[in-house]
């Protein structure tokens, strides 16, 4: 990756919040010609390996399975239609910029601490300029009690972190109508 690229790490765990973060990242990718996006997933491993590079298309739901769709959307028909529009737009952006979208799997122990350590180590090693993550938006107290990867990354990262909650309707309308 060249120095002229604005390298962005998108953390994806398959959740609805990660989907919102991916949509926001795709919107940035569409508007920033010098952006390089790496979608990072973390998988359980005892070896602590730094991971493997993949094409984003191997894991991103270009043709989402019903199981993936169940994880990220509600059963309401209107909501499902809206998510399909958002997914189509997002996949179109990722496909158009395929040379600027990578995927990487990091293997580590499944604890929040190990996941955060692995993400930050990878982000620093690869010189990312921004980390984007979805979050449920837990309050500080709930975050302390239940733990939250996003808030731990936010609090510990030397790299700027952008946390994405639920996307507002005006953002979605604009995103789906832009060509």
C-alpha positions, 0 to 999 in steps of 0.5 A: 500500500502506498503512502498516498492511500488513506488506509482504513480498517473496518472491523466486522463481526457479522452483527447489525452494528458491523453492517452499519459500519460497513455501509458508512465505510462504503460511503466514505470509499465512494467519496474518497478516491485515495481510500484503501479499505481493509475489512478485518474479522477476528476468529478464535485460535489458540496459536495467536497467528497474525492471520491471513489475507483474503479477498473481501468478496470471499466473506462479504455477503454479495449474495447473502445467505438467509442465515446472514440476513437473519443475523443483521436484519429484522423480519419486517418486509419493509425493513428487509427491502430497505436492507436489501437496497442498502446491501445492493448499494454497498456491494456495488461500491465495493465491487466498483472499488475492488482493487481498494478493498481487502479482507483480513482474518486475524486469529486470536483467543476469543476474549475481549482483551485478546481481540482488542490487542490483536486488532490494535497490533494489526492496525499499528503494524499496517499503518492504518489511519482510521479504524471504523467499528459498529457499536450498540452504544452501551452506556459506560456502566453497561460497557464496564459490566458486559465489556465491549470491544469497540469501546476498548479499542476506542479507549486504547487505540493510538489511531483515531476510531470512528464508532458507528451506531444505527444509521439515521434514516436521512443518511440511508435515504441519501446513500441509496439515492446517490449514484 
